[in-house]
Amino acid sequence: MKMKSTRRLLYLFVPLAAGILIFTACNKSSSNNGTGQLEVRLTDGPGPYDAVYIDVEKVEVNVSSDSGTSSGWQTLPLLRPGVYNLLNFRNGIDTVLASANLPAGTLSQMRLILGNNNSVVINGVSYPLKTPSAQQSGLKFNIHATLTSGIVYRLWIDFDAGSSIVTTGNGGYILKPVIRTYTQAIGGSIKGYVLPSAAKPEVFAIQGTDTLLALPDSTTGYYFFGGVNAGSWNLTFHALDTLYRDTTIMVPVSTGVVSNAGTVTLQKK
């Protein structure tokens, strides 16, 4: 009776779990291929202007794999190329510029490439922002962050609008970006195996009111939960084949770490 009650409780959360299933399945593939997910966000320090528009054309990164091999500069797909008003992203507000899976290893450098449609609005009047020729090949930053397989990282481009605009002698304005970057690992991950496949197992990860569902690989029994909160998670292995017993274990999760739950073998009743 106890296990039947547990099963009913778990399935109260299935609508939420189903929405997360695609995410976990995608991360499962990423983990197998030795990749981490990088999300690049734009934020801003305030400036005394009505608006500061920058034209974002490309974001490129340089990653060295765990084996020490550099893949060279890679262009990240932008969610929305074009003009952004920096002053829309003050006081902790940000926007996602790009997101991509990258080889696990060291993120050494990033390059932000701007177009020509940059401008500043002062007292209701718009002025073009010229960019020095030395910066036309892109603004390069040294990052030196470690990308771990299966972990989601956010990297912020913190654009200081107040310090990035320089007045010229003839009343014009030049864009000389003052930028800092910082990264943060978002949550942790859980991976493991559940056998045998004949049990037709499902895996539920439960923490408080959060319940996630993963469907293990039908051959190997591999499962993966990505981007989960730090803390203790209960993993319940439910056998759709009623000849097998359900099993629950506890797995501790730390931010930036892939927690290995090992192999769980379901026993027959």
N, C-alpha and C positions, 0 to 999 in steps of 0.2 A: 504493500500500500504506500509505503514511504516513497519508493521510486516512482510510482504512478503519479503521486502528488507533485513530485519534483518535475516530472515531465510536463504536467499541465502548467506549472508556474513558468517554466522556460518558454513554452510556446506562446505565452502572453506577450513575449517580446519579439516574436518572429517578424512582425512587420518592420521593426527597427533593424533587426539583423539582416533581413533581406536587402534593405537599402545599403548595408555596409558590405554585403557579400562581394559585390563587384570590386570594391576598393581592396578588400583583403585578397581576392583572387589575383588582382593586378600586382599587388605587392609580393604575392607568393612567387609569381614569375620573376619579379625583379630580384628577389633574394636568391633564387636558383642561378641567376645569371651574374651574381656578384655586383649588383648595382645599388646605389643609394639615390633617393629622390631629392633634388634641389629645387627650392622655390625661391625666386628672386622678387623682393618687394621694394617699392619706392616709398620713402617717407621724407619729411622736410622739417628743417628748423625755420622759424618764422623770419620774415623780413618786412621792412616798412614800405610795401608796395601793394597796389590793388590786385595784381596778378603777376605771376612769373611763369611763362610758358616755355617748356622745353620739348624739343622734337626728338623722340626716342626711335631710332632706326633699328639698332641691333644690341643684343647683349651676348657677349662671348665669354667662354671660360676655358681655362687650361687645367687639365686634370692629369696627374700622374697616377697610374694604377698601383695596386699593392705590390706588383712585381717590379716597380720602378720605371715602367715604360710610360712615356708621355704620349698621349693621344693628340697633342697639339691643340690649337684653338678650335673650339666647337661653338657653333652658333645655336643659342637656345631659342626655341620657337616662342615668339612674343604672343601673349594673349590678345593684345591690341596695339599694334604699331601706330605711332602718331604722336600728337601733341598732348602733353599733360600740364595742367596748372599745378605747380608745386604747392601753392598755398591751400590747396584742397586737402593736403595730407599733413596737417600740423597736429600737435598735441596727441600723439600716439596713433593717429589715423594713418593707414597705409593702403597701398593697392598692389596687386600681384602683376608684375611685368611678365614673368616667364616661369615655366615649371617643366622639368624634364628629369628622366632617369639618367644617371651618369655612372661610369665605372667606379667601384669602390676604390678609395685611395686618397691622395692628397689634392685638394683644390688649391692650386698655387696662385693663380691670378684670374682676374676678371677684367673685361673691357666693355665700357659703355660707349656706344657710337651714336652721336647725335646728328640730326639732319640740320637743314638751314632755317627751319621755321621756328626760331627761338625769339621770344620777345618779352618785354616787361611793360606793365601798365602802371603809370604813375599819375595820380590825380585825374584819372579818366582818359589819359592820353597814352597810346601804345607806341613803344619805341622798339625797333629791331635790336636784337642782341647779336653782335658779331662774335664769332668764335676764333681765337688765335689759330693761325695755320698749324702751329705745333700740335694742336689738339684735334685736328681734323681726322687723324687716323684712329682716334678713340681715346677715351679717358681710361687709363690702366691703373688697377689697384692690386696690391699684393694681399692675398687672403690667408693662405696657409691654414686651411681648415681640413680636418680629416673626415671624409665621407665613409660611413660604415654601411656595409651591405644591409638592406632592409630598413634603414632608418631615414626618416624624413627630416631634412634640414631647411631652415629658412635663412636667407641672407638678405639683409636690409641694406639698401643704398640710401644713406641719410644725407640728403642734399641741403646744404646750408645756404638758403636763398639770400639771407642778409649779408653774407660774406662773399657771395659768388658773383655779384654784379659790380663792375668797376666803371666809374664815370670817366669819360675821355675829355680832353681839353676843349673839344669843339661841341660839347653838349650831348654827345652820343654815349652809348653804353656797350660794354664788352662783357661777355659771359666767360668768367674764369672760375670754373666750378671748384668749390671747396666741399669735399665729400669725405665722409667716413663710412666704413662698412663694418658690420658685425653679424655673427651667425648664431643660431640657436638650434639645438636638436629638439625636435618636437616629439615628446613621448618616447616610448620604447617599442619593442616588438616581441612576439612570442612565436617560436617555431617548435616543431616536434613531429613525431610519427605515431600513428595509432594502427594497431593490427588486431586481428586479421581482417582482410578485405571482405571475407565472407560475412562478417558481422554488420556490414554496411553502416559504418559509424558516422555520426555527426559530432562536431566539437563545438561546445558553447563556452565562451569566455565571459565570466560574470564578475562585475565589481560594482557593488551597491545596486543602483537601478540601471546600470549599463549592461546590456547583454549583446554579445556579438556571436555570429554564426560562421563557421568555416566548414566546407565540405572537403575532406581529405582526398588526395589523389587516389583513384580507384586501384592503382597498381602498387604504389610505394607506401601509401598511407600518410604522405607528407601533408602538413597543414601549416598555415602561417596567418598571424594577426599582425598588422602593421599600424603604427601611429596610435598605440594605446597608452593610457595614462600610467604614470608611475604608481607603484603600490602593489598590493596583493590581489591576484586574480584567481578565481576558482575556475578550473577547466573541467567541464563535465563531458565525458565521452558517452554519448547515447547510441546504443545499438538499435538500428531499425529491425534487425533480425532478432526476434524475441527469444532465441535460444541463448543469447549472450547477456551478461550482466552489464549494467551501466557502472561507470567508475568516475570518481571525482578526485582531482588533485589540486593543490595550491601551488601557484608559481609567482615568485616575486619579480617585479618589473622595475627597472631603473631607466631614467631618461638617457637616451643615446646608446642603449645597450640592447642587443638581441638576446633575449632569455631563451635558453634551450630547455624545453620540457622533457627531452629524451624520448624514449619509445614506451608507449603504453600498450600492453597486450590485454585485450578483453577476454575474460574467461567465460566458459559456458556455465549455465546454471546447473 
